[in-house]
Amino acid sequence: MLKRVFVLASAILVASAFAQDAGARSSRHRGQDTPGRFDFYVLSLSWSPSFCESGGGRNGSDEQCSRGRPYAFVVHGLWPQYERGFPKYCGKAPWVDREVIRSMTDIMPAYGLVLHEWKTHGTCSGLDAGAYFGTVRRAYDRVKIPARFTRVNDRITVSPDDIERAFIEANPGLESDMISVTCDSRLREVRICMTKDLKFRACQENERHACRNPRIAMPPVRGG
């Protein structure tokens, strides 16, 4: 009898410990979409000619891709990140004033893009829309685009390492473990990791999505 009681008590303790651990894991999971709870940012700079050449303008971004608008690197987004993984859609997105949207279209050249980034990522920043997009602007201004990539008039072929080196040379304090390039057959994005106060920082997780092609195309900037 005592042995059965001991076994039953042990089982209850194990079950209780498991439930507490599962509850803690569940709590941590629920906390992953809490506004303002993240570790750092990734600034994603999209090579607009690649986006438009791949048909991106058909997906609600005609402002960016129609009429030969001369965009080179533009802001895809400023994304809150965890050391592993990232939050998304952190609650219902408050309304964004139209003037805030309009103020961003020189570097985020489509209304739909601005609104999408606010709903998907901005709501996780813990900031209101005005403050979040002000942070996006400061992050963009923090990065100097290498002179050779401010205007590309002819289609060129480069390596991802060429692009990384150019950004590193143009931006003191930026190092190879703080930047990555994404691609298909073309350059897609340059992603730069930043602290919450927008200083460059290392981010090994970012490298998992980096371009593996040795040579990639950069379509030319459209006429303007």
DOBA-892443 format. One line per field, with one value per atom (N, C-alpha, C): residue number from 1; atom name; x, y, z. Coordinates in nm, 4 decimals. Each point is the difference from the previous one (the first is absolute). Layout:
<rs>
pos: [NUM;...]
site: [CA;...]
px: [X;...]
py: [Y;...]
pz: [Z;...]
</rs>
This chain:
<rs>
pos: [1;1;1;2;2;2;3;3;3;4;4;4;5;5;5;6;6;6;7;7;7;8;8;8;9;9;9;10;10;10;11;11;11;12;12;12;13;13;13;14;14;14;15;15;15;16;16;16;17;17;17;18;18;18;19;19;19;20;20;20;21;21;21;22;22;22;23;23;23;24;24;24;25;25;25;26;26;26;27;27;27;28;28;28;29;29;29;30;30;30;31;31;31;32;32;32;33;33;33;34;34;34;35;35;35;36;36;36;37;37;37;38;38;38;39;39;39;40;40;40;41;41;41;42;42;42;43;43;43;44;44;44;45;45;45;46;46;46;47;47;47;48;48;48;49;49;49;50;50;50;51;51;51;52;52;52;53;53;53;54;54;54;55;55;55;56;56;56;57;57;57;58;58;58;59;59;59;60;60;60;61;61;61;62;62;62;63;63;63;64;64;64;65;65;65;66;66;66;67;67;67;68;68;68;69;69;69;70;70;70;71;71;71;72;72;72;73;73;73;74;74;74;75;75;75;76;76;76;77;77;77;78;78;78;79;79;79;80;80;80;81;81;81;82;82;82;83;83;83;84;84;84;85;85;85;86;86;86;87;87;87;88;88;88;89;89;89;90;90;90;91;91;91;92;92;92;93;93;93;94;94;94;95;95;95;96;96;96;97;97;97;98;98;98;99;99;99;100;100;100;101;101;101;102;102;102;103;103;103;104;104;104;105;105;105;106;106;106;107;107;107;108;108;108;109;109;109;110;110;110;111;111;111;112;112;112;113;113;113;114;114;114;115;115;115;116;116;116;117;117;117;118;118;118;119;119;119;120;120;120;121;121;121;122;122;122;123;123;123;124;124;124;125;125;125;126;126;126;127;127;127;128;128;128;129;129;129;130;130;130;131;131;131;132;132;132;133;133;133;134;134;134;135;135;135;136;136;136;137;137;137;138;138;138;139;139;139;140;140;140;141;141;141;142;142;142;143;143;143;144;144;144;145;145;145;146;146;146;147;147;147;148;148;148;149;149;149;150;150;150;151;151;151;152;152;152;153;153;153;154;154;154;155;155;155;156;156;156;157;157;157;158;158;158;159;159;159;160;160;160;161;161;161;162;162;162;163;163;163;164;164;164;165;165;165;166;166;166;167;167;167;168;168;168;169;169;169;170;170;170;171;171;171;172;172;172;173;173;173;174;174;174;175;175;175;176;176;176;177;177;177;178;178;178;179;179;179;180;180;180;181;181;181;182;182;182;183;183;183;184;184;184;185;185;185;186;186;186;187;187;187;188;188;188;189;189;189;190;190;190;191;191;191;192;192;192;193;193;193;194;194;194;195;195;195;196;196;196;197;197;197;198;198;198;199;199;199;200;200;200;201;201;201;202;202;202;203;203;203;204;204;204;205;205;205;206;206;206;207;207;207;208;208;208;209;209;209;210;210;210;211;211;211;212;212;212;213;213;213;214;214;214;215;215;215;216;216;216;217;217;217;218;218;218;219;219;219;220;220;220;221;221;221;222;222;222;223;223;223;224;224;224]
site: [N;CA;C;N;CA;C;N;CA;C;N;CA;C;N;CA;C;N;CA;C;N;CA;C;N;CA;C;N;CA;C;N;CA;C;N;CA;C;N;CA;C;N;CA;C;N;CA;C;N;CA;C;N;CA;C;N;CA;C;N;CA;C;N;CA;C;N;CA;C;N;CA;C;N;CA;C;N;CA;C;N;CA;C;N;CA;C;N;CA;C;N;CA;C;N;CA;C;N;CA;C;N;CA;C;N;CA;C;N;CA;C;N;CA;C;N;CA;C;N;CA;C;N;CA;C;N;CA;C;N;CA;C;N;CA;C;N;CA;C;N;CA;C;N;CA;C;N;CA;C;N;CA;C;N;CA;C;N;CA;C;N;CA;C;N;CA;C;N;CA;C;N;CA;C;N;CA;C;N;CA;C;N;CA;C;N;CA;C;N;CA;C;N;CA;C;N;CA;C;N;CA;C;N;CA;C;N;CA;C;N;CA;C;N;CA;C;N;CA;C;N;CA;C;N;CA;C;N;CA;C;N;CA;C;N;CA;C;N;CA;C;N;CA;C;N;CA;C;N;CA;C;N;CA;C;N;CA;C;N;CA;C;N;CA;C;N;CA;C;N;CA;C;N;CA;C;N;CA;C;N;CA;C;N;CA;C;N;CA;C;N;CA;C;N;CA;C;N;CA;C;N;CA;C;N;CA;C;N;CA;C;N;CA;C;N;CA;C;N;CA;C;N;CA;C;N;CA;C;N;CA;C;N;CA;C;N;CA;C;N;CA;C;N;CA;C;N;CA;C;N;CA;C;N;CA;C;N;CA;C;N;CA;C;N;CA;C;N;CA;C;N;CA;C;N;CA;C;N;CA;C;N;CA;C;N;CA;C;N;CA;C;N;CA;C;N;CA;C;N;CA;C;N;CA;C;N;CA;C;N;CA;C;N;CA;C;N;CA;C;N;CA;C;N;CA;C;N;CA;C;N;CA;C;N;CA;C;N;CA;C;N;CA;C;N;CA;C;N;CA;C;N;CA;C;N;CA;C;N;CA;C;N;CA;C;N;CA;C;N;CA;C;N;CA;C;N;CA;C;N;CA;C;N;CA;C;N;CA;C;N;CA;C;N;CA;C;N;CA;C;N;CA;C;N;CA;C;N;CA;C;N;CA;C;N;CA;C;N;CA;C;N;CA;C;N;CA;C;N;CA;C;N;CA;C;N;CA;C;N;CA;C;N;CA;C;N;CA;C;N;CA;C;N;CA;C;N;CA;C;N;CA;C;N;CA;C;N;CA;C;N;CA;C;N;CA;C;N;CA;C;N;CA;C;N;CA;C;N;CA;C;N;CA;C;N;CA;C;N;CA;C;N;CA;C;N;CA;C;N;CA;C;N;CA;C;N;CA;C;N;CA;C;N;CA;C;N;CA;C;N;CA;C;N;CA;C;N;CA;C;N;CA;C;N;CA;C;N;CA;C;N;CA;C;N;CA;C;N;CA;C;N;CA;C;N;CA;C;N;CA;C;N;CA;C;N;CA;C;N;CA;C;N;CA;C;N;CA;C;N;CA;C;N;CA;C;N;CA;C;N;CA;C;N;CA;C;N;CA;C;N;CA;C;N;CA;C;N;CA;C;N;CA;C;N;CA;C;N;CA;C;N;CA;C;N;CA;C;N;CA;C;N;CA;C;N;CA;C;N;CA;C;N;CA;C;N;CA;C;N;CA;C;N;CA;C;N;CA;C;N;CA;C;N;CA;C;N;CA;C;N;CA;C]
px: [0.0829;-0.0829;0.0864;0.1007;0.0887;0.0732;0.0375;0.0704;-0.0887;-0.1310;-0.0908;-0.0222;-0.0112;-0.0181;0.1208;0.1199;0.1237;0.0061;-0.0368;0.0020;-0.1009;-0.1212;-0.1034;0.0442;0.0589;0.0471;0.1085;0.0895;0.1078;-0.0570;-0.1023;-0.0624;-0.0660;-0.0635;-0.0651;0.1028;0.1139;0.1044;0.0575;0.0226;0.0529;-0.0989;-0.1284;-0.1026;-0.0102;0.0104;-0.0069;0.1174;0.1189;0.1191;-0.0108;-0.0511;-0.0165;-0.0988;-0.1095;-0.1005;0.0563;0.0809;0.0597;0.0968;0.0782;0.0961;-0.0716;-0.1078;-0.0775;-0.0643;-0.0476;-0.0592;0.1009;0.1220;0.1060;0.0330;0.0080;0.0287;-0.1121;-0.1251;-0.1133;0.0021;0.0348;0.0068;0.1071;0.1156;0.1056;-0.0451;-0.0740;-0.0478;-0.0981;-0.0928;-0.0957;0.0701;0.1085;0.0727;0.0727;0.0116;0.0760;-0.0665;-0.1287;-0.0629;-0.0387;0.0747;-0.0240;0.0688;-0.0717;0.0640;0.1154;0.1107;0.1161;0.0915;-0.0404;0.0824;0.0769;0.1191;0.0864;0.1430;0.0955;0.1417;0.0718;-0.0355;0.0688;-0.0838;0.0472;-0.0676;0.0823;-0.0698;0.0630;-0.0568;0.0894;-0.0394;0.0166;-0.1087;0.0036;-0.0101;0.1053;0.0049;-0.0189;-0.1061;-0.0342;0.0580;0.0575;0.0429;-0.1239;-0.0545;-0.1288;-0.0051;0.1056;-0.0077;-0.0240;0.0567;-0.0249;-0.1450;-0.0512;-0.1388;-0.0941;0.0237;-0.0885;0.0174;0.1225;0.0241;-0.0657;-0.0101;-0.0605;-0.1521;-0.0569;-0.1449;-0.0597;0.0814;-0.0513;-0.1071;0.0074;-0.0990;-0.1403;-0.0127;-0.1344;-0.0673;0.0768;-0.0552;-0.0282;-0.0545;-0.0406;0.1091;0.1092;0.1090;0.0231;-0.1081;0.0150;0.0680;-0.0189;0.0661;0.1514;0.0506;0.1435;0.0495;-0.0768;0.0531;-0.0511;-0.1048;-0.0536;0.0699;-0.0169;0.0473;0.1516;0.0729;0.1453;0.0593;-0.0568;0.0485;0.1398;0.0931;0.1423;0.0429;-0.0601;0.0379;0.1149;0.0933;0.1113;-0.0257;0.0773;-0.0314;-0.1127;-0.1020;-0.1100;-0.0165;-0.0737;-0.0233;-0.1136;0.0310;-0.1063;-0.0614;0.0831;-0.0557;0.1078;-0.0448;0.0830;-0.0682;0.0639;-0.0669;0.0539;-0.0852;0.0410;0.0353;0.1048;0.0517;0.0284;-0.0100;0.0570;0.1385;0.0749;0.1283;-0.0229;-0.1124;-0.0432;-0.1478;-0.0303;-0.1390;-0.0383;-0.1297;-0.0470;-0.1503;-0.0491;-0.1448;-0.0657;-0.1301;-0.0781;-0.1415;-0.0631;-0.1407;-0.0274;0.0619;-0.0116;-0.1230;-0.1144;-0.1244;-0.0581;-0.1172;-0.0690;0.0783;0.0204;0.0798;-0.0845;0.0402;-0.0718;0.0079;-0.0912;-0.0066;0.1272;0.0447;0.1175;-0.0470;0.0391;-0.0362;0.0553;-0.0805;0.0402;0.1276;0.0194;0.1219;0.1234;-0.0139;0.1120;0.0364;-0.1014;0.0257;0.0692;-0.0558;0.0558;0.1449;0.0317;0.1354;0.1042;-0.0444;0.0940;0.0200;-0.0786;-0.0018;0.1243;0.0869;0.1252;0.0957;-0.0130;0.0876;-0.0771;-0.1312;-0.0878;-0.1091;0.0296;-0.0767;-0.1312;-0.0812;-0.1344;-0.0813;-0.1184;-0.0858;-0.0237;-0.0241;-0.0268;0.1168;0.1225;0.1183;0.0062;-0.0218;0.0052;-0.1013;-0.1221;-0.1039;0.0290;0.0486;0.0332;0.1085;0.1035;0.1100;-0.0446;-0.0896;-0.0514;-0.0794;-0.0892;-0.0825;0.0837;0.0940;0.0746;0.1119;0.0742;0.1211;-0.0054;-0.0539;-0.0011;-0.0767;-0.1071;-0.0792;0.0795;0.1101;0.0826;0.1081;0.0126;0.1071;-0.0293;-0.1281;-0.0370;-0.0150;0.0091;-0.0106;-0.1313;-0.0455;-0.1136;0.0500;-0.0912;0.0383;0.0978;-0.0247;0.0894;0.1409;0.0095;0.1322;0.0678;-0.0773;0.0594;0.0578;-0.0768;0.0501;0.1102;-0.0010;0.1147;0.1252;-0.0153;0.1124;0.0466;-0.0960;0.0359;0.0844;-0.0412;0.0737;0.1412;0.0127;0.1327;0.0886;-0.0589;0.0785;0.0502;-0.0860;0.0396;0.1110;-0.0150;0.1006;0.1320;-0.0071;0.1208;0.0906;-0.0560;0.0752;0.0323;0.1272;0.0408;0.0018;-0.0765;-0.0005;0.1314;0.0738;0.1244;-0.0248;0.0919;-0.0190;-0.0282;0.0634;-0.0180;-0.1398;-0.0765;-0.1341;-0.1105;0.0360;-0.1041;-0.0708;0.0703;-0.0615;0.0708;-0.0702;0.0548;-0.0739;0.0705;-0.0643;-0.0058;0.0845;0.0023;-0.0044;-0.0551;-0.0048;0.1426;0.0270;0.1328;-0.0117;0.1120;0.0078;0.1033;-0.0390;0.0865;-0.0074;0.0875;-0.0095;-0.0609;-0.0660;-0.0499;0.1113;0.1193;0.1122;0.0384;-0.0081;0.0275;-0.0929;-0.1271;-0.0998;0.0263;0.0242;0.0277;0.1228;0.1061;0.1231;-0.0236;-0.0785;-0.0271;-0.0732;-0.0974;-0.0727;0.0906;0.0820;0.0908;0.0991;0.0538;0.0956;-0.0656;-0.1276;-0.0696;-0.0536;-0.0032;-0.0635;0.0936;0.0756;0.0892;-0.0768;0.0571;-0.0647;-0.0817;-0.0339;-0.0743;0.0983;-0.0292;0.0877;-0.0764;0.0724;-0.0594;-0.1072;0.0063;-0.1026;-0.1211;-0.0070;-0.1108;-0.0848;0.0395;-0.0655;-0.0136;-0.1083;-0.0155;-0.0729;0.0164;-0.0620;-0.0945;-0.1203;-0.0918;-0.0161;-0.0320;-0.0030;-0.0863;-0.0304;-0.0318;0.1067;-0.0338;0.1049;0.0422;-0.0784;0.0255;0.0225;0.0604;0.0047;-0.1415;-0.0360;-0.1311;0.0130;0.0741;0.0061;0.1382;0.0306;0.1113;-0.0626;0.0370;-0.0583;0.1092;-0.0250;0.0984;-0.0610;0.0725;-0.0493;0.0395;-0.0945;0.0194;-0.0581;0.0614;-0.0548;-0.1272;-0.0660;-0.1213;0.0300;0.1245;0.0370;0.0766;-0.0143;0.0426;0.1514;0.0709;0.1417;0.0159;0.1003;0.0233;0.0345;-0.0500;0.0281;0.0020;0.0664;0.0080;-0.1339;-0.0249;-0.1246;0.0206;0.0441;0.0313;-0.1232;-0.1163;-0.1234;-0.0280;0.0341;-0.0261;0.0718;0.1149;0.0824;-0.0665;-0.0944;-0.0655;-0.0772;-0.0414;-0.0801;0.0845;0.1309;0.0873;0.0078;0.0346;0.0141;0.1153;-0.0241;0.1045;0.0497;-0.0613;0.0460;0.1314;0.0978;0.1284;-0.0070;-0.0913;-0.0147;-0.1492;-0.0374;-0.1411;-0.0111;-0.1165;-0.0236;-0.0559;0.0370;-0.0644;-0.0612;-0.1326;-0.0641;0.0217;-0.0008;0.0248;-0.1164;0.0327;-0.1030;-0.0818;-0.1275;-0.0877;0.0213;-0.0457;0.0217;-0.0661;0.0491;-0.0569;0.0585]
py: [-0.1205;0.1205;0.1255;0.0030;0.1163;0.0206;-0.1133;0.0095;0.0616;-0.0410;0.0563;0.1483;0.0388;0.1413;0.0811;-0.0562;0.0686;0.0190;-0.1083;0.0081;0.1028;0.0002;0.0950;0.1430;0.0230;0.1333;0.0458;-0.0922;0.0342;0.0383;-0.0762;0.0283;0.1372;0.0335;0.1304;0.1124;-0.0200;0.1014;0.0188;-0.1126;0.0084;0.0716;-0.0375;0.0629;0.1490;0.0356;0.1405;0.0770;-0.0603;0.0660;0.0168;-0.1034;0.0074;0.1101;0.0097;0.1019;0.1393;0.0165;0.1296;0.0372;-0.0996;0.0258;0.0335;-0.0761;0.0266;0.1376;0.0348;0.1325;0.1097;-0.0225;0.0990;0.0126;-0.1159;0.0051;0.0720;-0.0306;0.0642;0.1494;0.0394;0.1414;0.0693;-0.0656;0.0600;0.0137;-0.1020;0.0057;0.1141;0.0134;0.1095;0.1344;0.0096;0.1248;0.0402;-0.0928;0.0304;0.1049;0.0230;0.1030;0.1203;0.0254;0.1143;0.1236;0.1072;0.1202;0.0476;0.0314;0.0525;-0.1044;-0.1266;-0.1059;-0.0688;0.0474;-0.0580;0.0400;-0.0544;0.0193;0.1004;0.0063;0.0922;0.0167;0.0872;0.0235;-0.0564;-0.0332;-0.0205;0.1041;0.0810;0.0920;-0.0727;-0.0155;-0.0692;0.1018;0.0038;0.0896;-0.0823;0.0269;-0.0756;0.0693;-0.0816;0.0554;0.0084;0.1206;0.0197;-0.0537;0.0162;-0.0544;-0.1509;-0.0745;-0.1448;-0.0283;0.0731;-0.0169;0.0237;0.1073;0.0345;-0.0956;-0.0413;-0.0922;-0.1352;-0.0394;-0.1291;0.0071;0.1156;0.0133;0.0522;0.0576;0.0497;0.1064;0.0787;0.1050;-0.0516;-0.1281;-0.0573;-0.0301;0.0099;-0.0357;0.1228;0.1032;0.1165;0.1031;-0.0081;0.0961;0.0781;0.0351;0.0720;0.1346;0.0610;0.1283;-0.0140;-0.1167;-0.0236;-0.0356;-0.0761;-0.0619;0.0603;0.0764;0.0535;0.1305;0.0360;0.1280;0.0168;-0.1094;0.0086;0.0791;-0.0119;0.0804;-0.0469;0.0927;-0.0339;-0.0396;-0.1046;-0.0440;-0.1004;0.0127;-0.0944;-0.0816;0.0229;-0.0649;0.0765;-0.0720;0.0567;-0.0836;0.0538;-0.0724;-0.0991;-0.1272;-0.1002;0.0073;0.0027;0.0099;0.0118;0.0320;-0.0028;-0.0978;-0.1149;-0.1141;-0.0299;0.0082;-0.0490;-0.1493;-0.0386;-0.1370;-0.0514;-0.1323;-0.0673;-0.0507;-0.0442;-0.0621;-0.1198;-0.0681;-0.1038;0.0227;0.0249;0.0226;0.1475;0.0251;0.1384;0.0026;0.1098;0.0156;0.0570;-0.0220;0.0575;0.0285;0.0994;0.0316;0.0062;0.0947;0.0093;0.0802;-0.0567;0.0655;0.0783;0.0553;0.0771;0.1266;0.0278;0.1159;0.1269;0.0984;0.1278;0.0708;0.0907;0.0754;0.0804;0.0064;0.0808;0.1246;0.1158;0.1251;0.0048;0.0514;0.0031;0.0811;0.1030;0.0808;-0.0802;-0.0884;-0.0866;-0.0914;-0.0584;-0.0872;0.0786;0.1163;0.0810;0.0388;0.0241;0.0430;-0.1082;-0.1257;-0.1119;-0.0445;0.0510;-0.0594;0.0305;0.0889;0.0181;-0.1162;-0.0690;-0.1147;-0.1314;0.0056;-0.1180;0.0301;-0.0195;0.0654;-0.0653;-0.0385;-0.0496;0.0058;0.0558;0.0080;-0.1380;-0.0973;-0.1354;-0.0563;0.0292;-0.0466;0.0617;0.1299;0.0684;-0.0614;-0.0187;-0.0552;-0.1448;-0.0792;-0.1401;-0.0091;0.0808;-0.0062;0.0445;0.0959;0.0427;-0.1121;-0.0625;-0.1061;-0.1211;-0.0377;-0.1235;0.0154;0.1091;0.0161;0.1202;0.1106;0.1203;-0.0176;-0.0778;-0.0218;-0.0737;-0.0646;-0.0726;0.0880;0.1230;0.0876;0.0616;0.0044;0.0690;0.1499;0.0472;0.1422;0.0275;0.1258;0.0354;0.0184;0.0175;0.0017;0.1125;0.1179;0.1118;-0.0258;-0.0525;-0.0278;-0.1152;-0.1018;-0.1139;0.0448;0.0730;0.0407;0.1044;0.0767;0.0860;-0.0822;-0.1135;-0.0905;-0.0643;-0.0375;-0.0533;0.1020;0.1249;0.1055;0.0156;-0.0007;0.0151;-0.1197;-0.1195;-0.1189;0.0089;0.0429;0.0159;0.1040;0.1121;0.1063;-0.0427;-0.0985;-0.0500;-0.0748;-0.0530;-0.0827;0.0821;0.0035;0.0654;-0.1032;0.0283;-0.0883;0.0211;-0.1058;0.0167;0.0744;0.0880;0.0873;-0.0792;-0.1149;-0.0774;-0.0574;-0.0013;-0.0570;0.1050;0.1266;0.1029;0.0170;-0.0366;0.0041;-0.1033;-0.1021;-0.1028;0.0118;0.0442;0.0288;-0.1198;-0.0985;-0.1198;-0.1232;-0.1056;-0.1245;-0.0474;-0.0311;-0.0456;-0.1307;-0.0709;-0.1237;0.0200;-0.0353;0.0188;-0.1251;-0.0078;-0.1063;0.0585;-0.0816;0.0489;0.0601;-0.0597;0.0540;0.1400;0.0244;0.1346;0.1026;-0.0356;0.0924;0.0237;-0.1072;0.0148;0.0873;-0.0271;0.0782;0.1481;0.0286;0.1397;0.0712;-0.0668;0.0602;0.0151;-0.0989;0.0062;0.1149;0.0172;0.1080;0.1377;0.0084;0.1288;0.0350;-0.0974;0.0210;-0.0416;0.0922;-0.0331;-0.0660;-0.1074;-0.0732;-0.1179;-0.0056;-0.1135;-0.1122;-0.1212;-0.1138;-0.1141;-0.1009;-0.1049;-0.0804;-0.0095;-0.0756;0.0853;0.1215;0.0913;0.0227;-0.0602;0.0258;-0.1299;-0.0131;-0.1146;0.0455;-0.0786;0.0272;-0.1151;0.0305;-0.1044;0.0117;-0.1126;-0.0009;-0.1148;0.0052;-0.1188;-0.0018;0.0204;0.0233;0.1462;0.0839;0.1434;0.0382;0.1149;0.0580;0.0317;-0.0453;0.0342;0.1083;-0.0309;0.0927;-0.0003;0.1105;0.0094;0.0200;-0.0840;0.0059;0.0318;0.1023;0.0489;-0.0032;-0.0572;-0.0136;0.1211;0.0458;0.1184;-0.0219;0.0645;-0.0001;0.0853;0.0018;0.0811;0.1493;0.0396;0.1398;0.0189;-0.0979;0.0104;0.0039;-0.0716;-0.0239;-0.1356;-0.0132;-0.1281;-0.1058;-0.1231;-0.1091;-0.1325;-0.0978;-0.1331;-0.0718;-0.0922;-0.0773;-0.1269;-0.1040;-0.1247;-0.0616;0.0163;-0.0590;0.0513;0.1257;0.0608;-0.0733;-0.0581;-0.0641;-0.1247;-0.0594;-0.1220;0.0248;0.1232;0.0318;0.0656;-0.0008;0.0725;-0.0682;0.0794;-0.0468;-0.0985;-0.1115;-0.1009;-0.0018;0.0791;0.0046;0.0765;-0.0508;0.0707;0.1285;0.0068;0.1184;0.0269;0.1256;0.0389;0.1257;0.0185;0.1171;0.1149;0.1220;0.1214;0.0698;-0.0121;0.0710;0.1501;0.0734;0.1450;0.0761;0.1140;0.0911;0.0505;0.0097;0.0438;0.1480;0.0423;0.1369;0.1014;0.1166;0.1066;0.1272]
pz: [0.0000;0.0000;0.0000;0.0918;0.0068;-0.1316;-0.0618;-0.1266;-0.1061;-0.0029;-0.0990;0.0245;0.1272;0.0339;-0.0453;0.0219;-0.0378;-0.1521;-0.0738;-0.1458;-0.0485;0.0602;-0.0398;0.0286;0.1161;0.0350;-0.0960;-0.0348;-0.0928;-0.1362;-0.0430;-0.1291;-0.0005;0.1130;0.0108;-0.0068;0.0694;-0.0018;-0.1393;-0.0695;-0.1360;-0.0913;0.0129;-0.0833;0.0295;0.1289;0.0372;-0.0566;0.0109;-0.0535;-0.1505;-0.0681;-0.1451;-0.0369;0.0766;-0.0285;0.0205;0.1066;0.0253;-0.1122;-0.0425;-0.1068;-0.1303;-0.0284;-0.1214;0.0074;0.1214;0.0177;-0.0228;0.0488;-0.0204;-0.1469;-0.0698;-0.1425;-0.0734;0.0403;-0.0645;0.0252;0.1245;0.0333;-0.0825;-0.0139;-0.0802;-0.1442;-0.0494;-0.1382;-0.0168;0.0978;-0.0100;0.0039;0.0759;0.0117;-0.1249;-0.0960;-0.1201;-0.0878;0.0171;-0.0807;0.0848;0.1055;0.0865;-0.0565;-0.0266;-0.0542;0.0881;-0.0633;0.0707;0.0584;-0.0036;0.0567;-0.1129;-0.0265;-0.1033;0.0318;-0.0767;0.0325;-0.0883;-0.1274;-0.0905;-0.1258;-0.0892;-0.1275;-0.1157;-0.1088;-0.1299;-0.0952;-0.0569;-0.1061;-0.1330;-0.0725;-0.1283;-0.1126;-0.0834;-0.1153;-0.1264;-0.0717;-0.1200;-0.1232;-0.0920;-0.1283;-0.0891;-0.0124;-0.0649;-0.1433;-0.0831;-0.1360;-0.0039;0.0947;0.0041;0.0356;0.0982;0.0418;-0.1175;-0.0740;-0.1111;-0.1176;-0.0271;-0.1106;0.0246;0.1265;0.0332;0.0062;-0.0341;-0.0026;0.1269;0.0875;0.1271;-0.0149;-0.1067;-0.0198;-0.0208;-0.0346;-0.0188;0.1329;0.1101;0.1315;0.0842;-0.0629;0.0767;0.0200;-0.0749;0.0155;-0.1282;-0.0707;-0.1258;0.0200;0.1185;0.0254;-0.0098;0.0376;-0.0030;-0.1390;-0.0748;-0.1219;-0.1299;0.0030;-0.1249;-0.0391;-0.1235;-0.0539;0.0115;0.0056;-0.0012;0.1140;0.1179;0.1123;0.0415;0.0241;0.0126;0.1407;0.0545;0.1344;-0.0074;0.0917;0.0142;0.1279;0.1061;0.1273;0.0687;0.0417;0.0775;0.1264;0.0943;0.1255;-0.0191;0.0201;0.0095;0.1388;0.1033;0.1334;0.1067;0.1196;0.1206;0.0941;0.0215;0.0610;0.1395;0.1038;0.1318;-0.0075;0.0711;-0.0038;0.1397;0.0174;0.1157;-0.0391;0.0972;-0.0336;-0.0921;0.0179;-0.0942;-0.0286;-0.1267;-0.0373;0.0110;-0.0203;-0.0009;0.0248;0.0570;0.0195;-0.1256;-0.0124;-0.1091;0.0496;-0.0599;0.0276;0.1496;0.0683;0.1462;0.0392;-0.0236;0.0361;-0.1169;0.0222;-0.1032;-0.0301;-0.1281;-0.0405;0.0074;0.0821;0.0020;-0.1350;-0.0211;-0.1245;-0.0212;-0.1258;-0.0345;-0.0742;0.0511;-0.0648;-0.1422;-0.0911;-0.1410;-0.0206;0.0785;-0.0128;0.0409;0.0968;0.0385;-0.1161;-0.0632;-0.1156;-0.1107;-0.0323;-0.1090;0.0298;0.1249;0.0355;-0.0221;-0.0162;-0.0138;-0.1437;-0.0928;-0.1328;-0.0841;0.0472;-0.0734;0.0226;0.1134;0.0283;0.0095;0.0142;-0.0028;-0.1023;-0.1297;-0.1063;-0.0394;0.0974;-0.0289;0.1283;-0.0081;0.1179;0.0603;-0.0897;0.0487;0.0790;-0.0429;0.0723;0.1386;0.0087;0.1302;0.0962;-0.0467;0.0870;0.0375;-0.0957;0.0288;0.1061;-0.0139;0.0965;0.1379;0.0074;0.1304;0.0653;-0.0727;0.0580;0.0393;-0.0873;0.0209;0.1011;-0.0091;0.0816;0.0932;-0.0476;0.0827;0.1297;-0.0036;0.1215;0.1075;-0.0389;0.0977;0.0618;-0.0490;0.0472;0.1360;0.0385;0.1231;-0.0187;-0.1237;-0.0321;-0.0723;0.0072;-0.0853;-0.1431;-0.0932;-0.1409;-0.0316;0.0513;-0.0267;0.0502;0.1225;0.0570;-0.0721;-0.0387;-0.0705;-0.1338;-0.0777;-0.1314;0.0118;0.1091;0.0265;0.0249;0.0677;0.0235;-0.1300;-0.0858;-0.1321;-0.0755;0.0019;-0.0699;0.0567;0.1302;0.0616;-0.0313;-0.0019;-0.0344;-0.1434;-0.0907;-0.1400;-0.0123;0.0694;-0.0060;0.0636;0.0881;0.0669;-0.0975;-0.1081;-0.0948;-0.1246;-0.0348;-0.1235;-0.1123;-0.1052;-0.1169;-0.0757;-0.0312;-0.0759;-0.1314;-0.0342;-0.1158;-0.1280;-0.0158;-0.1233;-0.0140;0.1096;-0.0036;0.0139;0.0017;0.0068;-0.1332;-0.1076;-0.1330;-0.0879;-0.0439;-0.0885;-0.1326;-0.1042;-0.1287;-0.0942;0.0234;-0.0830;0.0892;-0.0521;0.0755;0.0287;0.1265;0.0384;0.0762;0.0081;0.0773;0.1102;0.1201;0.1165;0.0860;0.0981;0.1000;0.1281;0.0811;0.1283;0.0852;-0.0060;0.0772;-0.0471;-0.1314;-0.0528;0.0637;0.0083;0.0550;0.1481;0.0738;0.1424;0.0228;-0.0756;0.0184;-0.0286;-0.1042;-0.0342;0.1141;0.0600;0.1123;0.1218;0.0268;0.1148;-0.0161;-0.1210;-0.0254;0.0129;-0.0350;0.0033;0.1387;0.0913;0.1302;0.1132;0.0564;0.1115;0.1147;0.0531;0.1090;-0.0465;-0.1285;-0.0541;-0.0335;0.0464;-0.0225;-0.0668;-0.0435;-0.0833;0.0718;0.1335;0.0729;0.0349;-0.0549;0.0253;-0.1245;-0.1113;-0.1280;-0.0775;-0.0757;-0.0895;-0.1253;-0.1056;-0.1300;-0.0313;-0.0494;-0.0448;-0.1517;-0.0633;-0.1465;-0.0509;-0.1303;-0.0782;-0.1079;-0.1252;-0.0998;-0.0001;0.0682;0.0109;0.1453;0.0203;0.1341;0.0445;0.1176;0.0547;0.1076;0.1063;0.1127;0.0640;0.0651;0.0945;0.1372;0.0956;0.1345;0.1005;0.0803;0.0958;0.1388;0.0945;0.1365;0.0832;0.0835;0.0810;0.1393;0.0974;0.1347;0.0018;0.1124;0.0115;-0.0131;0.0320;-0.0215;-0.1309;-0.0917;-0.1391;-0.0186;0.0845;-0.0220;-0.0669;-0.0863;-0.0649;0.1035;-0.0219;0.0927;-0.0756;0.0590;-0.0599;0.0129;-0.0936;0.0036;-0.0821;0.0642;-0.0703;-0.0650;0.0615;-0.0530;-0.1410;-0.0255;-0.1295;-0.1131;0.0310;-0.1014;-0.0582;0.0732;-0.0482;-0.1290;-0.0230;-0.1185;-0.1091;0.0153;-0.0923;-0.1364;-0.0996;-0.1376;-0.0122;-0.0693;-0.0221;-0.1441;-0.0875;-0.1384;-0.0089;-0.0720;-0.0086;-0.0803;-0.0997;-0.0829;-0.0189;0.0116;-0.0130;-0.0845;-0.0604;-0.0847;0.0823;-0.0427;0.0482;-0.1213;-0.0175;-0.1109;0.0134;-0.1086;0.0056;0.0609;0.0560;0.0497;-0.1181;0.0187;-0.1077;-0.0293;-0.1162;-0.0448;0.0900;0.0010;0.0806;-0.0458]
</rs>
